[in-house]
Amino acid sequence: MSPRRKMVEGEALLEVARLMALSARTAPKARGRDHLRIRVLSGEEKERLAEKMEEMAGEYAFFRRDARSIRQAGVVLLVGLVGEPLDLECGACGRNCAELRREGKKEGKGYAGPVCVMDALNLGIALGSAAKTASLLNADNRMMFSAGVAARRAGMMEADVVIAIPLSGTGKSPFFDRKE
């Protein structure tokens, strides 16, 4: 691929990621409360993410495979949630909102929780909105738990839950038909 073509495609993927970030930010949210964190990674930051994923492959074997996909991606969109009870007293988390606040969060293997279910639904809606935008703009993408957990551990995003969406603009998507 010519350097000019590579530059144009890279710029296009950055613009897609920016539009995805806008889609995530403006997605409907319960009670209108926005607890999202959004960030775009490229270049050296993207490589640092892949390195962290390889480092974590002892905990999760599939992180090594997913690190290859991150390296093949042009950019990576991170969407995270800093969970906070929405005071709906829905009970879906098994507690009331005051208990959720009082107990605080406990660090798990990948994320910190518990997280308010309504907040988690907001994150899911934002992620779906971002992926829809990528699809409409013909950018290959895949939501990745692995890259989100690694980004969180590497300090690339301070959030309780992080999901990464790598983007590609190649002839064949590097995110599917992958081998372990």
C-alpha positions as CSV (number, residue, x, y, z in Angstrom):
1,M,0.0,0.0,0.0
2,S,1.3,3.4,-0.9
3,P,2.2,5.8,2.0
4,R,-0.5,8.3,0.7
5,R,-3.2,5.7,0.6
6,K,-2.2,4.5,4.1
7,M,-2.4,8.0,5.4
8,V,-5.8,8.7,3.9
9,E,-7.2,5.5,5.3
10,G,-5.7,6.2,8.7
11,E,-7.3,9.7,8.7
12,A,-10.6,8.2,7.7
13,L,-10.5,5.7,10.6
14,L,-9.7,8.5,13.1
15,E,-12.7,10.4,11.8
16,V,-14.9,7.3,12.1
17,A,-13.7,6.9,15.7
18,R,-14.5,10.5,16.5
19,L,-18.0,10.1,15.1
20,M,-18.4,6.8,17.1
21,A,-17.4,8.8,20.2
22,L,-20.1,11.3,19.4
23,S,-22.7,8.5,18.9
24,A,-21.7,7.0,22.3
25,R,-21.9,10.3,24.0
26,T,-25.3,11.3,22.6
27,A,-26.9,7.8,23.1
28,P,-29.9,7.9,25.4
29,K,-29.1,7.5,29.1
30,A,-31.4,6.6,32.0
31,R,-32.3,9.8,34.0
32,G,-30.0,11.7,31.6
33,R,-27.0,10.9,33.7
34,D,-23.8,10.5,31.7
35,H,-21.1,8.4,33.5
36,L,-19.2,7.5,30.3
37,R,-15.5,8.0,29.6
38,I,-14.4,7.9,25.9
39,R,-11.0,7.9,24.4
40,V,-9.4,7.2,21.0
41,L,-6.1,5.4,20.8
42,S,-3.7,5.2,17.8
43,G,0.0,4.9,17.1
44,E,2.2,4.4,20.1
45,E,-0.8,4.2,22.5
46,K,-2.3,1.4,20.5
47,E,1.0,-0.5,20.6
48,R,1.2,0.0,24.3
49,L,-2.3,-1.5,24.6
50,A,-1.2,-4.5,22.6
51,E,1.9,-5.0,24.7
52,K,-0.2,-4.9,27.9
53,M,-2.6,-7.5,26.4
54,E,0.4,-9.8,25.6
55,E,1.6,-9.3,29.2
56,M,-1.8,-10.4,30.5
57,A,-1.9,-13.5,28.3
58,G,-1.0,-15.7,31.4
59,E,-4.3,-14.7,33.0
60,Y,-6.4,-15.0,29.8
61,A,-4.9,-17.0,26.9
62,F,-7.0,-15.3,24.3
63,F,-5.5,-11.9,25.1
64,R,-2.5,-12.8,22.9
65,R,-4.7,-13.5,19.9
66,D,-6.6,-10.2,20.5
67,A,-3.4,-8.3,20.8
68,R,-2.7,-9.2,17.2
69,S,-6.1,-7.8,16.2
70,I,-5.3,-4.6,18.0
71,R,-2.0,-4.3,16.1
72,Q,-3.9,-4.7,12.8
73,A,-6.4,-2.1,13.7
74,G,-6.0,1.5,12.6
75,V,-7.4,3.0,15.8
76,V,-9.1,1.8,18.9
77,L,-12.1,3.5,20.6
78,L,-12.3,3.0,24.4
79,V,-15.7,3.4,26.1
80,G,-15.7,3.2,29.8
81,L,-18.2,3.6,32.7
82,V,-17.7,5.1,36.1
83,G,-20.7,3.5,37.6
84,E,-22.9,5.4,40.1
85,P,-26.3,4.4,41.3
86,L,-29.1,6.2,39.5
87,D,-31.4,6.3,42.5
88,L,-34.2,4.4,40.8
89,E,-34.3,1.7,43.5
90,C,-35.0,-0.9,40.8
91,G,-33.3,-3.7,42.8
92,A,-31.7,-5.4,39.8
93,C,-28.3,-5.3,41.5
94,G,-29.7,-7.0,44.6
95,R,-29.3,-4.0,46.8
96,N,-30.8,-0.6,47.2
97,C,-28.9,2.5,45.9
98,A,-27.8,3.6,49.3
99,E,-26.3,0.2,50.0
100,L,-24.5,0.3,46.7
101,R,-23.0,3.6,47.5
102,R,-22.1,2.6,51.1
103,E,-20.5,-0.7,50.2
104,G,-18.4,0.8,47.5
105,K,-16.7,-1.0,44.7
106,K,-14.5,-4.1,44.9
107,E,-11.8,-4.8,42.3
108,G,-12.4,-7.9,40.3
109,K,-10.2,-9.7,37.8
110,G,-11.2,-7.4,35.0
111,Y,-13.5,-4.7,36.3
112,A,-14.7,-3.0,39.5
113,G,-18.2,-3.5,40.8
114,P,-20.9,-3.8,41.5
115,V,-22.2,-1.4,38.9
116,C,-25.7,-0.1,38.8
117,V,-27.6,-2.2,36.2
118,M,-29.2,0.9,34.7
119,D,-25.7,2.4,34.3
120,A,-24.5,-0.8,32.6
121,L,-27.5,-0.7,30.3
122,N,-26.5,2.9,29.4
123,L,-23.0,1.7,28.5
124,G,-24.5,-1.1,26.3
125,I,-26.7,1.4,24.5
126,A,-23.7,3.7,24.0
127,L,-21.6,0.8,22.7
128,G,-24.3,-0.3,20.3
129,S,-24.7,3.3,19.0
130,A,-20.9,3.5,18.4
131,A,-20.8,0.2,16.6
132,K,-23.8,1.2,14.5
133,T,-21.9,4.4,13.4
134,A,-18.8,2.3,12.5
135,S,-21.1,0.0,10.4
136,L,-22.8,2.8,8.6
137,L,-19.4,4.2,7.7
138,N,-18.1,0.8,6.5
139,A,-15.4,0.4,9.1
140,D,-14.8,-3.1,10.4
141,N,-15.1,-3.3,14.2
142,R,-15.5,-5.6,17.1
143,M,-16.2,-5.0,20.8
144,M,-13.4,-6.4,22.9
145,F,-13.5,-7.2,26.6
146,S,-9.8,-8.1,26.4
147,A,-8.6,-4.8,25.1
148,G,-10.9,-2.9,27.5
149,V,-9.5,-4.8,30.6
150,A,-5.9,-4.3,29.4
151,A,-6.5,-0.5,28.8
152,R,-7.9,-0.2,32.3
153,R,-5.0,-2.1,33.8
154,A,-2.5,0.0,31.8
155,G,-4.0,3.2,33.2
156,M,-5.2,4.3,29.8
157,M,-8.7,4.9,31.2
158,E,-10.0,5.4,34.7
159,A,-13.3,3.6,34.8
160,D,-15.0,0.7,36.5
161,V,-15.8,-1.1,33.1
162,V,-14.0,-0.5,29.8
163,I,-14.8,-2.0,26.4
164,A,-12.6,-1.4,23.4
165,I,-13.7,-1.2,19.8
166,P,-10.8,-1.5,17.4
167,L,-11.4,-0.3,13.8
168,S,-10.0,-1.5,10.5
169,G,-10.4,-0.4,6.9
170,T,-8.7,-3.3,5.1
171,G,-9.9,-5.8,2.5
172,K,-10.7,-8.4,5.1
173,S,-11.6,-7.8,8.7
174,P,-8.9,-8.8,11.1
175,F,-11.4,-9.2,13.9
176,F,-13.1,-12.4,12.8
177,D,-12.0,-15.8,11.6
178,R,-9.1,-15.5,14.1
179,K,-7.0,-18.4,15.3
180,E,-6.2,-18.9,19.0
